Amino acid sequence: MSAEPGLWWLSFVDTTKSDPPEQQVPGRGGFLGACIVPATDFGAAVWMADFLGCNPGGEIAGIPTTVPDPKWIGRLLSLTEIEELEAEEARDGRP
């Protein structure tokens, strides 16, 4: 029996930039973008990001997530879009 798919938030960083990877957050250093993809686990999420063409390369970190609107799923998100998504979540009272 396979696991149920959920959503994964993947962040991409360029580790050749001056900021250490753990400090490469949206708007700083080598941040390359983020995406939200459907997958059962981290490995499947990375594969899905490649498949959908929303993996810009670099080092990848990921966590399970939820999103309020399907418009955020399956594409590379810019810093501006990430800020929009965070504002939307705050308005709706989600962490």
VENGIQUI-V950664 format. One record per residue. N is the residue number from 1. RES is the residue in three letters. SS is DSSP state (h for helix, s for strand, l for the rest). PSI is psi in degrees with one decimal (* if undefined). OMEGA is omega in whole degrees, 0 to 359 (none if undefined). Layout:
# VENGIQUI-V950664
[[N/RES/SS/PSI/OMEGA] [N/RES/SS/PSI/OMEGA]]
This chain:
# VENGIQUI-V950664
[[1/MET/l/130.9/183] [2/SER/l/158.5/179] [3/ALA/l/151.4/177] [4/GLU/l/136.8/177] [5/PRO/l/146.2/174] [6/GLY/s/-159.8/178] [7/LEU/s/142.7/179] [8/TRP/s/134.7/173] [9/TRP/s/121.3/177] [10/LEU/s/132.5/175] [11/SER/s/143.2/184] [12/PHE/s/133.3/179] [13/VAL/s/150.1/175] [14/ASP/l/107.8/185] [15/THR/l/-3.6/177] [16/THR/l/-6.6/178] [17/LYS/l/166.5/187] [18/SER/l/-31.9/179] [19/ASP/l/139.3/173] [20/PRO/l/149.8/182] [21/PRO/h/-38.4/182] [22/GLU/h/-14.2/178] [23/GLN/h/0.4/181] [24/GLN/l/89.2/182] [25/VAL/l/166.3/180] [26/PRO/l/128.5/178] [27/GLY/l/-2.4/182] [28/ARG/l/153.0/169] [29/GLY/l/-129.0/186] [30/GLY/l/22.9/180] [31/PHE/s/126.4/183] [32/LEU/s/-12.0/181] [33/GLY/s/-177.2/180] [34/ALA/s/161.3/174] [35/CYS/s/160.2/176] [36/ILE/s/122.9/184] [37/VAL/s/150.9/175] [38/PRO/s/134.3/179] [39/ALA/s/162.9/179] [40/THR/l/-22.4/180] [41/ASP/l/177.6/184] [42/PHE/h/-45.8/180] [43/GLY/h/-42.0/178] [44/ALA/h/-33.3/179] [45/ALA/h/-41.4/177] [46/VAL/h/-44.1/178] [47/TRP/h/-44.3/181] [48/MET/h/-40.4/178] [49/ALA/h/-40.5/176] [50/ASP/h/-47.5/182] [51/PHE/h/-41.7/182] [52/LEU/h/-8.2/180] [53/GLY/l/23.9/180] [54/CYS/l/22.6/175] [55/ASN/l/107.8/182] [56/PRO/l/1.0/182] [57/GLY/l/-173.5/180] [58/GLY/l/-174.0/178] [59/GLU/s/143.8/186] [60/ILE/s/135.0/169] [61/ALA/s/147.3/182] [62/GLY/s/151.1/176] [63/ILE/s/150.1/173] [64/PRO/s/147.7/183] [65/THR/s/176.6/170] [66/THR/l/156.2/177] [67/VAL/l/151.5/184] [68/PRO/l/-21.5/189] [69/ASP/l/133.1/181] [70/PRO/h/-15.5/181] [71/LYS/h/-17.9/182] [72/TRP/h/-8.4/190] [73/ILE/s/138.1/169] [74/GLY/l/22.2/177] [75/ARG/l/158.6/178] [76/LEU/l/127.6/181] [77/LEU/s/133.8/176] [78/SER/l/170.8/177] [79/LEU/h/-43.0/180] [80/THR/h/-43.5/179] [81/GLU/h/-36.6/177] [82/ILE/h/-41.7/177] [83/GLU/h/-39.1/176] [84/GLU/h/-46.5/180] [85/LEU/h/-44.6/179] [86/GLU/h/-40.0/178] [87/ALA/h/-40.2/178] [88/GLU/h/-43.2/179] [89/GLU/h/-40.8/179] [90/ALA/h/-41.2/178] [91/ARG/h/-37.2/182] [92/ASP/l/-0.6/178] [93/GLY/l/23.6/177] [94/ARG/l/145.2/179] [95/PRO/l/*/none]]
